[in-house]
Amino acid sequence: MEYRNPVPTVDLIIRTPAGLVLIERKNEPHGMALPGGFVDEGETVENAAVREAMEETSLSVVLDDLFYVYSDPSRDPRKHTISIVFLASATGNPVAGDDAKSVLTVDEQSARNHTLVFDHGTILEDYFRFMQTGSRPLHS
């Protein structure tokens, strides 16, 4: 019997003095996204988040908080993933690398003007609500 289990991933809401960091993905699905990626075997989710941030944005981040875990089976069209989302901070200018075609920093309104892949639009809306109310998301 073959077991099919969700795959662990990490995503980051990286806050810099210039704004939030978004990447344009090189690979399918194409579009704008939060920095992040798959957790490697033998790696903690915290280390995966720091590694993915460096690989995609060239930023050395500080993980400030665990924001939320997103597990909707339809969140990624490629396969069922579970994303552990971190709030992180960094200084410096992001530079695209690895799976990122380009990288930009945006304010809240500009972030809302971008259509994001996966469920990253929902994640950012949850983050903006959290910043206003202090309430963490609870999805069913």
N, CA, C and O atoms as a MOPAC input file, in Angstrom:
PM7 MOZYME 1SCF
protein

 N      0.84700 1    -1.17700 1     0.00000 1
 C      0.00000 1     0.00000 1     0.00000 1
 C      0.89300 1     1.24100 1     0.00000 1
 O      1.82900 1     1.34700 1     0.79200 1
 N      0.58900 1     2.17100 1    -0.89700 1
 C      1.34900 1     3.41900 1    -0.97300 1
 C      0.59900 1     4.50100 1    -0.21200 1
 O     -0.59300 1     4.72100 1    -0.42800 1
 N      1.31600 1     5.17200 1     0.68000 1
 C      0.72200 1     6.27200 1     1.42700 1
 C      1.00700 1     7.57000 1     0.70000 1
 O      2.12500 1     7.81200 1     0.24600 1
 N     -0.00600 1     8.39200 1     0.59500 1
 C      0.15400 1     9.70600 1    -0.01800 1
 C     -0.10500 1    10.74500 1     1.05500 1
 O     -1.24300 1    10.96000 1     1.47000 1
 N      0.95400 1    11.38000 1     1.49500 1
 C      0.85300 1    12.35900 1     2.57000 1
 C      1.12600 1    13.76100 1     2.05200 1
 O      1.82400 1    13.92400 1     1.05200 1
 N      0.58300 1    14.77900 1     2.72100 1
 C      0.90500 1    16.15600 1     2.35300 1
 C      2.40300 1    16.41800 1     2.49900 1
 O      3.09100 1    15.77700 1     3.29400 1
 N      2.88100 1    17.36600 1     1.72000 1
 C      4.30100 1    17.71900 1     1.71000 1
 C      4.49000 1    19.01900 1     2.50200 1
 O      3.76100 1    19.98500 1     2.27600 1
 N      5.45400 1    19.05600 1     3.42200 1
 C      5.66700 1    20.27700 1     4.20500 1
 C      6.41000 1    21.35600 1     3.40700 1
 O      7.38900 1    21.08600 1     2.71100 1
 N      5.90800 1    22.58000 1     3.53700 1
 C      6.53400 1    23.74100 1     2.92500 1
 C      6.58600 1    24.86500 1     3.95500 1
 O      5.96000 1    24.79200 1     5.01300 1
 N      7.34000 1    25.89300 1     3.62400 1
 C      7.38400 1    27.10300 1     4.44400 1
 C      7.14600 1    28.30300 1     3.53300 1
 O      7.50800 1    28.28300 1     2.35700 1
 N      6.54500 1    29.32800 1     4.07800 1
 C      6.40000 1    30.61500 1     3.41000 1
 C      6.74100 1    31.68700 1     4.42800 1
 O      6.59600 1    31.49400 1     5.63500 1
 N      7.20000 1    32.82400 1     3.91300 1
 C      7.61300 1    33.90600 1     4.79900 1
 C      6.96000 1    35.21800 1     4.41400 1
 O      6.88600 1    35.56900 1     3.23600 1
 N      6.49300 1    35.93000 1     5.41100 1
 C      6.11400 1    37.32900 1     5.25600 1
 C      7.32000 1    38.09800 1     5.78000 1
 O      7.49700 1    38.26600 1     6.98600 1
 N      8.14200 1    38.56000 1     4.84600 1
 C      9.38700 1    39.25000 1     5.21100 1
 C      9.11500 1    40.75200 1     5.22600 1
 O      8.72100 1    41.34500 1     4.22200 1
 N      9.33900 1    41.34500 1     6.39700 1
 C      9.13100 1    42.77800 1     6.57500 1
 C     10.48500 1    43.47400 1     6.56300 1
 O     11.38500 1    43.11800 1     7.32300 1
 N     10.61700 1    44.46500 1     5.69700 1
 C     11.84100 1    45.26800 1     5.61100 1
 C     11.45600 1    46.72600 1     5.79700 1
 O     10.27100 1    47.05500 1     5.74400 1
 N     12.42500 1    47.60900 1     6.01300 1
 C     12.09300 1    49.03900 1     6.10300 1
 C     11.38600 1    49.56500 1     4.84900 1
 O     10.61500 1    50.52100 1     4.93300 1
 N     11.64000 1    48.95200 1     3.68700 1
 C     11.02600 1    49.39300 1     2.42400 1
 C      9.65900 1    48.75700 1     2.17900 1
 O      8.94500 1    49.20100 1     1.28000 1
 N      9.27000 1    47.74000 1     2.93700 1
 C      7.98000 1    47.08600 1     2.75900 1
 C      8.07700 1    45.58000 1     2.81900 1
 O      9.08700 1    45.02900 1     3.25800 1
 N      7.02100 1    44.91300 1     2.37500 1
 C      6.95900 1    43.45300 1     2.35100 1
 C      7.60800 1    42.93200 1     1.07600 1
 O      7.54400 1    43.57200 1     0.02600 1
 N      8.23100 1    41.76800 1     1.17900 1
 C      8.95400 1    41.19000 1     0.04200 1
 C      8.06800 1    40.19000 1    -0.69400 1
 O      7.50800 1    39.27600 1    -0.08800 1
 N      7.94800 1    40.37600 1    -2.00500 1
 C      7.27900 1    39.42600 1    -2.89100 1
 C      8.26700 1    38.98200 1    -3.95700 1
 O      9.18200 1    39.72100 1    -4.32200 1
 N      8.07200 1    37.77100 1    -4.44800 1
 C      8.90300 1    37.28600 1    -5.54700 1
 C      8.01800 1    36.98600 1    -6.75500 1
 O      6.83300 1    36.68500 1    -6.61600 1
 N      8.61100 1    37.07200 1    -7.92600 1
 C      7.98500 1    36.57400 1    -9.13700 1
 C      8.59500 1    35.21000 1    -9.40200 1
 O      9.81400 1    35.09300 1    -9.52300 1
 N      7.77100 1    34.18000 1    -9.49500 1
 C      8.24300 1    32.80900 1    -9.63600 1
 C      8.77200 1    32.52600 1   -11.04100 1
 O      8.17600 1    32.93200 1   -12.03900 1
 N      9.91400 1    31.81500 1   -11.10000 1
 C     10.45800 1    31.34100 1   -12.37500 1
 C      9.69300 1    30.12000 1   -12.87300 1
 O      9.51400 1    29.93600 1   -14.07700 1
 N      9.24800 1    29.29400 1   -11.93800 1
 C      8.65200 1    27.99100 1   -12.26700 1
 C      7.13500 1    28.02200 1   -12.11500 1
 O      6.56600 1    28.93300 1   -11.51500 1
 N      6.49700 1    26.99200 1   -12.68200 1
 C      5.04300 1    26.84400 1   -12.55700 1
 C      4.67200 1    26.61100 1   -11.09500 1
 O      5.40300 1    25.91900 1   -10.38600 1
 N      3.57900 1    27.16000 1   -10.63500 1
 C      2.77500 1    28.13500 1   -11.33800 1
 C      3.45200 1    29.51400 1   -11.32700 1
 O      3.95700 1    29.96200 1   -10.29800 1
 N      3.45400 1    30.18000 1   -12.49800 1
 C      4.07600 1    31.49300 1   -12.61300 1
 C      3.21000 1    32.53500 1   -11.93800 1
 O      1.98900 1    32.39400 1   -11.86800 1
 N      3.84300 1    33.57300 1   -11.44700 1
 C      3.12700 1    34.67400 1   -10.82500 1
 C      3.87600 1    35.16100 1    -9.59700 1
 O      4.97900 1    34.70900 1    -9.29100 1
 N      3.24600 1    36.08900 1    -8.91100 1
 C      3.83000 1    36.66400 1    -7.69600 1
 C      3.48900 1    35.76800 1    -6.50300 1
 O      2.43400 1    35.13500 1    -6.45500 1
 N      4.42400 1    35.73600 1    -5.53800 1
 C      4.25100 1    34.86500 1    -4.37300 1
 C      5.05500 1    35.40600 1    -3.19800 1
 O      5.91500 1    36.27400 1    -3.34900 1
 N      4.75300 1    34.87300 1    -2.04700 1
 C      5.62300 1    35.07200 1    -0.88800 1
 C      6.85800 1    34.19800 1    -1.08000 1
 O      6.76700 1    33.14200 1    -1.70700 1
 N      7.99900 1    34.60900 1    -0.56000 1
 C      9.15800 1    33.72200 1    -0.60300 1
 C      8.88600 1    32.45600 1     0.20600 1
 O      8.19600 1    32.49700 1     1.22400 1
 N      9.42700 1    31.34300 1    -0.25100 1
 C      9.24500 1    30.08600 1     0.47300 1
 C      9.53300 1    28.90100 1    -0.41400 1
 O      9.96000 1    29.04900 1    -1.56000 1
 N      9.29200 1    27.71300 1     0.13200 1
 C      9.52200 1    26.50900 1    -0.64100 1
 C      9.41100 1    25.26200 1     0.20500 1
 O      8.90200 1    25.28400 1     1.32500 1
 N      9.89800 1    24.18100 1    -0.35700 1
 C      9.78400 1    22.87700 1     0.28800 1
 C     10.81800 1    22.69400 1     1.39500 1
 O     11.94100 1    23.18900 1     1.30700 1
 N     10.41500 1    21.97700 1     2.43000 1
 C     11.31700 1    21.60400 1     3.52000 1
 C     12.08900 1    20.36800 1     3.07000 1
 O     11.49300 1    19.38300 1     2.63700 1
 N     13.41000 1    20.42100 1     3.17400 1
 C     14.24300 1    19.28300 1     2.80700 1
 C     14.21600 1    18.22500 1     3.90900 1
 O     14.04600 1    18.54600 1     5.08600 1
 N     14.38300 1    16.97300 1     3.51900 1
 C     14.45800 1    15.90100 1     4.50700 1
 C     15.61900 1    16.17600 1     5.45300 1
 O     16.71000 1    16.54300 1     5.01700 1
 N     15.37900 1    15.99800 1     6.75100 1
 C     16.40000 1    16.23100 1     7.76700 1
 C     16.54900 1    17.68500 1     8.17400 1
 O     17.45700 1    18.01600 1     8.93600 1
 N     15.68300 1    18.56100 1     7.68800 1
 C     15.76900 1    19.99900 1     7.94800 1
 C     14.59300 1    20.43900 1     8.81500 1
 O     13.47400 1    19.96400 1     8.62300 1
 N     14.82900 1    21.32500 1     9.74900 1
 C     13.72400 1    21.89500 1    10.51900 1
 C     13.00400 1    22.92800 1     9.66500 1
 O     13.57100 1    23.46200 1     8.71200 1
 N     11.75600 1    23.20500 1    10.00900 1
 C     11.01400 1    24.21300 1     9.25600 1
 C     11.63700 1    25.59600 1     9.43400 1
 O     11.61000 1    26.41300 1     8.51400 1
 N     12.19100 1    25.85500 1    10.59800 1
 C     12.85100 1    27.14500 1    10.82900 1
 C     14.06100 1    27.30600 1     9.90900 1
 O     14.24000 1    28.35100 1     9.28300 1
 N     14.88900 1    26.26000 1     9.83300 1
 C     16.05200 1    26.32300 1     8.94400 1
 C     15.63400 1    26.41400 1     7.48600 1
 O     16.28000 1    27.10500 1     6.69900 1
 N     14.56100 1    25.72200 1     7.11800 1
 C     14.06000 1    25.79300 1     5.74900 1
 C     13.62500 1    27.22300 1     5.41200 1
 O     13.89600 1    27.70900 1     4.31400 1
 N     12.96000 1    27.88900 1     6.33800 1
 C     12.50500 1    29.25700 1     6.10100 1
 C     13.68800 1    30.20100 1     5.89000 1
 O     13.68400 1    31.00700 1     4.96000 1
 N     14.68700 1    30.10000 1     6.74500 1
 C     15.87600 1    30.95500 1     6.61600 1
 C     16.59600 1    30.65600 1     5.29700 1
 O     17.02800 1    31.57500 1     4.60200 1
 N     16.72400 1    29.37400 1     4.95600 1
 C     17.39600 1    28.97900 1     3.71000 1
 C     16.64100 1    29.48100 1     2.49500 1
 O     17.23900 1    30.06300 1     1.59000 1
 N     15.32400 1    29.26300 1     2.46300 1
 C     14.52600 1    29.70000 1     1.31800 1
 C     14.57500 1    31.21800 1     1.14300 1
 O     14.66000 1    31.71000 1     0.01800 1
 N     14.52200 1    31.95900 1     2.24600 1
 C     14.61900 1    33.42400 1     2.15500 1
 C     15.94300 1    33.83000 1     1.52000 1
 O     15.97100 1    34.69500 1     0.64500 1
 N     17.02800 1    33.21900 1     1.94900 1
 C     18.35400 1    33.54000 1     1.39700 1
 C     18.42600 1    33.15100 1    -0.07200 1
 O     18.90500 1    33.92800 1    -0.89700 1
 N     17.95200 1    31.94800 1    -0.40500 1
 C     18.03300 1    31.47100 1    -1.78700 1
 C     17.22700 1    32.34300 1    -2.74500 1
 O     17.68800 1    32.63600 1    -3.84800 1
 N     16.03900 1    32.75700 1    -2.34000 1
 C     15.14800 1    33.47000 1    -3.25400 1
 C     15.29600 1    34.97900 1    -3.22600 1
 O     15.01400 1    35.64100 1    -4.22500 1
 N     15.73900 1    35.54500 1    -2.08600 1
 C     15.77700 1    36.99800 1    -1.95800 1
 C     17.14900 1    37.54800 1    -1.59600 1
 O     17.34000 1    38.76400 1    -1.59400 1
 N     18.11100 1    36.67500 1    -1.28900 1
 C     19.45100 1    37.06800 1    -0.82600 1
 C     19.40900 1    37.82800 1     0.49400 1
 O     20.37000 1    38.51300 1     0.84300 1
 N     18.31300 1    37.71600 1     1.22500 1
 C     18.19000 1    38.38800 1     2.51900 1
 C     18.44800 1    37.40100 1     3.65300 1
 O     17.96200 1    36.27000 1     3.64700 1
 N     19.21300 1    37.85700 1     4.60700 1
 C     19.41200 1    37.11200 1     5.84200 1
 C     18.30200 1    37.55000 1     6.79700 1
 O     18.30600 1    38.67700 1     7.29000 1
 N     17.36100 1    36.65600 1     7.04900 1
 C     16.18000 1    37.03300 1     7.83100 1
 C     16.30600 1    36.60000 1     9.27700 1
 O     17.05600 1    35.68500 1     9.61700 1
 N     15.55200 1    37.28400 1    10.11200 1
 C     15.33300 1    36.88400 1    11.49900 1
 C     13.88100 1    36.43800 1    11.57400 1
 O     12.97600 1    37.19300 1    11.22100 1
 N     13.66000 1    35.21900 1    12.03100 1
 C     12.28800 1    34.72800 1    12.20400 1
 C     11.72800 1    35.34200 1    13.47700 1
 O     12.23100 1    35.09300 1    14.57300 1
 N     10.68100 1    36.14700 1    13.32300 1
 C     10.10300 1    36.86200 1    14.45800 1
 C      8.98500 1    36.09100 1    15.13800 1
 O      8.79500 1    36.19800 1    16.35000 1
 N      8.24000 1    35.30900 1    14.35000 1
 C      7.07600 1    34.63800 1    14.92300 1
 C      6.58200 1    33.57000 1    13.94500 1
 O      6.77300 1    33.67900 1    12.73400 1
 N      5.95800 1    32.56100 1    14.48600 1
 C      5.21300 1    31.60300 1    13.68100 1
 C      3.84100 1    32.22500 1    13.48400 1
 O      3.13400 1    32.48100 1    14.45900 1
 N      3.45200 1    32.47300 1    12.23600 1
 C      2.18900 1    33.16300 1    11.98100 1
 C      1.00600 1    32.20300 1    12.01000 1
 O      0.09000 1    32.36200 1    12.81700 1
 N      1.02800 1    31.19600 1    11.11800 1
 C     -0.09800 1    30.28100 1    11.00600 1
 C      0.30800 1    29.10700 1    10.13000 1
 O      1.31900 1    29.17000 1     9.43100 1
 N     -0.47500 1    28.03600 1    10.16600 1
 C     -0.25600 1    26.87100 1     9.32300 1
 C     -1.44000 1    26.76800 1     8.36200 1
 O     -2.59700 1    26.75000 1     8.78200 1
 N     -1.13300 1    26.70100 1     7.07200 1
 C     -2.15500 1    26.61600 1     6.02500 1
 C     -2.12300 1    25.21600 1     5.42000 1
 O     -1.07100 1    24.74500 1     4.98700 1
 N     -3.28200 1    24.55100 1     5.39100 1
 C     -3.28700 1    23.14700 1     4.98600 1
 C     -4.40800 1    22.76100 1     4.02700 1
 O     -4.64500 1    21.57200 1     3.81200 1
 N     -5.09300 1    23.72600 1     3.45600 1
 C     -6.15500 1    23.41200 1     2.50000 1
 C     -5.57400 1    22.53000 1     1.39600 1
 O     -4.59700 1    22.92000 1     0.75500 1
 N     -6.15200 1    21.34800 1     1.15900 1
 C     -5.60800 1    20.44500 1     0.14300 1
 C     -5.51700 1    21.05800 1    -1.25300 1
 O     -4.75700 1    20.56600 1    -2.08600 1
 N     -6.27500 1    22.11900 1    -1.52500 1
 C     -6.24900 1    22.74800 1    -2.84700 1
 C     -5.35500 1    23.98600 1    -2.89800 1
 O     -5.37900 1    24.71500 1    -3.88900 1
 N     -4.56800 1    24.24000 1    -1.85100 1
 C     -3.76700 1    25.46900 1    -1.80900 1
 C     -2.66700 1    25.49100 1    -2.85800 1
 O     -2.23500 1    26.57000 1    -3.26200 1
 N     -2.20700 1    24.34600 1    -3.30400 1
 C     -1.15100 1    24.25600 1    -4.31400 1
 C     -1.65500 1    23.33800 1    -5.42000 1
 O     -1.98100 1    22.18300 1    -5.14600 1
 N     -1.73000 1    23.81700 1    -6.66400 1
 C     -2.27600 1    22.98700 1    -7.74000 1
 C     -1.40700 1    21.77000 1    -8.07700 1
 O     -1.87500 1    20.85000 1    -8.74600 1
 N     -0.17100 1    21.75300 1    -7.63100 1
 C      0.73600 1    20.65800 1    -7.97300 1
 C      0.52700 1    19.43600 1    -7.08900 1
 O      0.59200 1    18.30200 1    -7.56500 1
 N      0.27800 1    19.66400 1    -5.80400 1
 C      0.08100 1    18.56900 1    -4.85100 1
 C     -0.39900 1    19.14300 1    -3.53100 1
 O     -0.37000 1    20.35600 1    -3.32600 1
 N     -0.83600 1    18.27900 1    -2.64300 1
 C     -1.28100 1    18.70900 1    -1.31700 1
 C     -0.05900 1    19.08900 1    -0.48700 1
 O      0.79800 1    18.25600 1    -0.19500 1
 N      0.00100 1    20.36300 1    -0.11500 1
 C      1.09000 1    20.84700 1     0.73400 1
 C      0.52000 1    21.44600 1     2.00500 1
 O     -0.62500 1    21.89400 1     2.04800 1
 N      1.33800 1    21.44200 1     3.02200 1
 C      1.02300 1    22.14000 1     4.26700 1
 C      2.11000 1    23.18400 1     4.43700 1
 O      3.29500 1    22.85100 1     4.45800 1
 N      1.71300 1    24.45700 1     4.55900 1
 C      2.70100 1    25.51800 1     4.69300 1
 C      2.71400 1    26.08100 1     6.09600 1
 O      1.68100 1    26.45500 1     6.65000 1
 N      3.90500 1    26.13100 1     6.65400 1
 C      4.14400 1    26.79200 1     7.92700 1
 C      4.61200 1    28.19300 1     7.56500 1
 O      5.65800 1    28.36100 1     6.93800 1
 N      3.83300 1    29.20400 1     7.96200 1
 C      4.12200 1    30.57600 1     7.56800 1
 C      4.75500 1    31.31900 1     8.74400 1
 O      4.23000 1    31.32700 1     9.85700 1
 N      5.88800 1    31.93700 1     8.46100 1
 C      6.62600 1    32.70200 1     9.45800 1
 C      6.56300 1    34.19200 1     9.15600 1
 O      6.52900 1    34.60100 1     7.99600 1
 N      6.54800 1    34.99900 1    10.21400 1
 C      6.79900 1    36.42500 1    10.09800 1
 C      8.29500 1    36.60300 1    10.29300 1
 O      8.87100 1    36.06100 1    11.23600 1
 N      8.91800 1    37.35500 1     9.41200 1
 C     10.36700 1    37.53400 1     9.46500 1
 C     10.69900 1    38.99400 1     9.19600 1
 O      9.89900 1    39.73400 1     8.62200 1
 N     11.88400 1    39.39200 1     9.61700 1
 C     12.34900 1    40.74400 1     9.33100 1
 C     13.74000 1    40.66600 1     8.72800 1
 O     14.48900 1    39.71500 1     8.95300 1
 N     14.06400 1    41.69800 1     7.95300 1
 C     15.37300 1    41.76500 1     7.30900 1
 C     15.67500 1    43.21200 1     6.96700 1
 O     14.77400 1    44.04000 1     6.83800 1
 N     16.94000 1    43.49500 1     6.82400 1
 C     17.37000 1    44.79100 1     6.31500 1
 C     18.13400 1    44.53300 1     5.02800 1
 O     18.51000 1    43.39700 1     4.73800 1
 N     18.35800 1    45.56500 1     4.27400 1
 C     19.07400 1    45.39500 1     3.01600 1
 C     18.11300 1    45.32600 1     1.85700 1
 O     16.89500 1    45.34700 1     2.03100 1
 N     18.68100 1    45.24300 1     0.67200 1
 C     17.88900 1    45.19300 1    -0.54900 1
 C     17.81300 1    43.76500 1    -1.05800 1
 O     18.84400 1    43.12500 1    -1.26200 1
 N     16.60000 1    43.25500 1    -1.26700 1
 C     16.47900 1    41.89200 1    -1.78300 1
 C     16.96300 1    41.80500 1    -3.23000 1
 O     16.80000 1    42.73800 1    -4.01700 1
 N     17.55800 1    40.66700 1    -3.55500 1
 C     18.02900 1    40.37800 1    -4.90700 1
 C     17.51100 1    38.98900 1    -5.26700 1
 O     17.66600 1    38.04200 1    -4.49500 1
 N     16.89500 1    38.87400 1    -6.44200 1
 C     16.30400 1    37.60100 1    -6.85700 1
 C     17.36800 1    36.53300 1    -7.06500 1
 O     18.44700 1    36.80800 1    -7.58900 1
 N     17.05100 1    35.32000 1    -6.64900 1
 C     17.92900 1    34.17600 1    -6.85200 1
 C     17.12100 1    32.89400 1    -6.85300 1
 O     15.93200 1    32.91400 1    -6.53500 1
 N     17.73900 1    31.79100 1    -7.20000 1
 C     17.14000 1    30.45500 1    -7.17700 1
 C     15.84500 1    30.41900 1    -7.98400 1
 O     15.88200 1    30.61800 1    -9.19800 1
 N     14.71000 1    30.17200 1    -7.34800 1
 C     13.42200 1    30.04200 1    -8.03200 1
 C     12.73800 1    31.38300 1    -8.29800 1
 O     11.64900 1    31.41200 1    -8.87000 1
 N     13.35500 1    32.48500 1    -7.89400 1
 C     12.74900 1    33.80000 1    -8.07200 1
 C     13.26200 1    34.44700 1    -9.35700 1
 O     14.46700 1    34.60100 1    -9.55500 1
 N     12.33000 1    34.81700 1   -10.21600 1
 C     12.67700 1    35.53000 1   -11.45400 1
 C     12.99500 1    36.99000 1   -11.13900 1
 O     13.91700 1    37.57300 1   -11.70900 1
 N     12.22400 1    37.56600 1   -10.23100 1
 C     12.45500 1    38.92500 1    -9.76300 1
 C     11.93200 1    39.03600 1    -8.33900 1
 O     11.21000 1    38.16100 1    -7.86300 1
 N     12.29800 1    40.11000 1    -7.67000 1
 C     11.86700 1    40.33500 1    -6.29000 1
 C     11.55000 1    41.81700 1    -6.12800 1
 O     12.21300 1    42.67100 1    -6.71700 1
 N     10.53000 1    42.11500 1    -5.32300 1
 C     10.19700 1    43.50700 1    -5.07500 1
 C      9.69500 1    43.67700 1    -3.65400 1
 O      9.26900 1    42.72200 1    -3.00500 1
 N      9.75500 1    44.90900 1    -3.18800 1
 C      9.18000 1    45.24200 1    -1.89100 1
 C      7.97300 1    46.13700 1    -2.14600 1
 O      7.99900 1    47.01800 1    -3.00500 1
 N      6.92300 1    45.88900 1    -1.38400 1
 C      5.65800 1    46.58600 1    -1.60000 1
 C      5.04700 1    46.99300 1    -0.26600 1
 O      5.29500 1    46.37200 1     0.76800 1
 N      4.24100 1    48.05300 1    -0.31600 1
 C      3.46000 1    48.40400 1     0.86700 1
 C      2.16100 1    47.60000 1     0.83500 1
 O      1.91800 1    46.83400 1    -0.09700 1
 N      1.33700 1    47.78000 1     1.85500 1
 C      0.11400 1    46.97900 1     1.96400 1
 C     -0.79500 1    47.15900 1     0.75500 1
 O     -1.29400 1    46.17400 1     0.20900 1
 N     -1.01800 1    48.39300 1     0.33000 1
 C     -1.92000 1    48.62400 1    -0.79900 1
 C     -1.35900 1    48.01700 1    -2.07900 1
 O     -2.10300 1    47.40400 1    -2.84500 1
 N     -0.06500 1    48.17700 1    -2.32400 1
 C      0.54200 1    47.59900 1    -3.52200 1
 C      0.46100 1    46.07500 1    -3.48500 1
 O      0.24300 1    45.43800 1    -4.51600 1
 N      0.63500 1    45.49700 1    -2.31300 1
 C      0.53000 1    44.03800 1    -2.18300 1
 C     -0.86100 1    43.57700 1    -2.59400 1
 O     -1.00900 1    42.54000 1    -3.24100 1
 N     -1.87000 1    44.33900 1    -2.22500 1
 C     -3.25100 1    43.97900 1    -2.57100 1
 C     -3.52200 1    44.12100 1    -4.07200 1
 O     -4.45800 1    43.51000 1    -4.58800 1
 N     -2.73000 1    44.90300 1    -4.76000 1
 C     -2.91900 1    45.09700 1    -6.20200 1
 C     -2.32600 1    43.95700 1    -7.02400 1
 O     -2.58100 1    43.86500 1    -8.22500 1
 N     -1.54200 1    43.09000 1    -6.39400 1
 C     -0.94100 1    41.95700 1    -7.08900 1
 C     -1.81200 1    40.71800 1    -6.90500 1
 O     -2.32600 1    40.46500 1    -5.81500 1
 N     -1.97100 1    39.95300 1    -7.97700 1
 C     -2.60800 1    38.65500 1    -7.87200 1
 C     -1.51500 1    37.65400 1    -7.52700 1
 O     -0.53600 1    37.51500 1    -8.26000 1
 N     -1.68700 1    36.96500 1    -6.41800 1
 C     -0.66500 1    36.03900 1    -5.93500 1
 C     -1.06800 1    34.59800 1    -6.21300 1
 O     -2.25200 1    34.26000 1    -6.20200 1
 N     -0.07600 1    33.75400 1    -6.46200 1
 C     -0.33100 1    32.33300 1    -6.70200 1
 C     -0.57100 1    31.61400 1    -5.37700 1
 O     -0.42200 1    32.18500 1    -4.29700 1
 N     -0.94800 1    30.33900 1    -5.49900 1
 C     -1.28400 1    29.50200 1    -4.34000 1
 C     -2.35800 1    30.20900 1    -3.51800 1
 O     -3.28100 1    30.79400 1    -4.08400 1
 N     -2.25100 1    30.16300 1    -2.21000 1
 C     -3.18900 1    30.86600 1    -1.32500 1
 C     -2.51200 1    32.07800 1    -0.68700 1
 O     -2.91600 1    32.52200 1     0.38800 1
 N     -1.49300 1    32.60900 1    -1.34200 1
 C     -0.70100 1    33.68300 1    -0.74900 1
 C     -1.48600 1    34.98700 1    -0.59500 1
 O     -1.18000 1    35.78900 1     0.28700 1
 N     -2.49400 1    35.20800 1    -1.44500 1
 C     -3.36400 1    36.36500 1    -1.25000 1
 C     -4.14400 1    36.25000 1     0.05300 1
 O     -4.29300 1    37.23200 1     0.78100 1
 N     -4.63600 1    35.06700 1     0.34200 1
 C     -5.34000 1    34.81500 1     1.60500 1
 C     -4.39300 1    35.00000 1     2.78300 1
 O     -4.76200 1    35.59800 1     3.79400 1
 N     -3.18100 1    34.49200 1     2.65300 1
 C     -2.19500 1    34.63400 1     3.73400 1
 C     -1.93600 1    36.10700 1     4.02200 1
 O     -1.91600 1    36.51600 1     5.18300 1
 N     -1.73800 1    36.91100 1     2.97200 1
 C     -1.48900 1    38.34100 1     3.20100 1
 C     -2.69900 1    39.04000 1     3.79400 1
 O     -2.54600 1    39.89000 1     4.67100 1
 N     -3.89900 1    38.70200 1     3.33700 1
 C     -5.10100 1    39.31400 1     3.93300 1
 C     -5.20600 1    38.94200 1     5.40900 1
 O     -5.54900 1    39.78400 1     6.23900 1
 N     -4.91400 1    37.68900 1     5.74000 1
 C     -4.90200 1    37.27200 1     7.14900 1
 C     -3.87000 1    38.07500 1     7.93600 1
 O     -4.12200 1    38.48100 1     9.07100 1
 N     -2.71200 1    38.29800 1     7.32900 1
 C     -1.64600 1    39.07000 1     7.98900 1
 C     -2.09500 1    40.51400 1     8.22600 1
 O     -1.90600 1    41.05000 1     9.31800 1
 N     -2.68700 1    41.14500 1     7.21000 1
 C     -3.13700 1    42.53200 1     7.36900 1
 C     -4.20400 1    42.62500 1     8.46300 1
 O     -4.20000 1    43.56200 1     9.26100 1
 N     -5.11300 1    41.65200 1     8.49700 1
 C     -6.13900 1    41.62300 1     9.55200 1
 C     -5.49400 1    41.44400 1    10.91900 1
 O     -5.88700 1    42.09600 1    11.88700 1
 N     -4.50200 1    40.56000 1    10.99900 1
 C     -3.78000 1    40.33400 1    12.25100 1
 C     -3.10800 1    41.61900 1    12.72400 1
 O     -3.13300 1    41.92700 1    13.91600 1
 N     -2.50500 1    42.37200 1    11.80000 1
 C     -1.82600 1    43.61300 1    12.17500 1
 C     -2.81500 1    44.65400 1    12.69600 1
 O     -2.45400 1    45.48900 1    13.52500 1
 N     -4.05900 1    44.60900 1    12.21600 1
 C     -5.07700 1    45.56100 1    12.66800 1
 C     -5.74500 1    45.12900 1    13.96700 1
 O     -6.01800 1    45.96000 1    14.83400 1
 N     -6.00700 1    43.84000 1    14.10300 1
 C     -6.83100 1    43.36300 1    15.22000 1
 C     -6.06900 1    42.54700 1    16.24700 1
 O     -6.51400 1    42.41100 1    17.38700 1
 N     -4.91900 1    41.99900 1    15.85500 1
 C     -4.18000 1    41.10400 1    16.75100 1
 C     -4.71900 1    39.68800 1    16.76500 1
 O     -4.21800 1    38.83900 1    17.50300 1
 N     -5.75000 1    39.42100 1    15.94600 1
 C     -6.35800 1    38.08900 1    15.91300 1
 C     -5.69400 1    37.23100 1    14.84200 1
 O     -5.52900 1    37.65100 1    13.69600 1
 N     -5.32200 1    36.03000 1    15.23800 1
 C     -4.76000 1    35.06800 1    14.29000 1
 C     -5.89000 1    34.45000 1    13.47200 1
 O     -7.02200 1    34.35700 1    13.94500 1
 N     -5.58400 1    34.02600 1    12.24300 1
 C     -6.63500 1    33.42100 1    11.41300 1
 C     -7.03300 1    32.04600 1    11.93900 1
 O     -6.22400 1    31.31600 1    12.51000 1
 N     -8.28900 1    31.72100 1    11.73100 1
 C     -8.78900 1    30.38000 1    11.98500 1
 C     -9.59800 1    29.96700 1    10.77100 1
 O    -10.72300 1    30.43100 1    10.58100 1
 N     -9.03600 1    29.10400 1     9.95700 1
 C     -9.72600 1    28.64300 1     8.74700 1
 C    -10.29700 1    27.26400 1     9.00700 1
 O     -9.72600 1    26.45900 1     9.74300 1
 N    -11.43700 1    27.01000 1     8.38500 1
 C    -12.01900 1    25.67700 1     8.53600 1
 C    -11.63100 1    24.80600 1     7.36900 1
 O    -12.02500 1    23.64100 1     7.31100 1

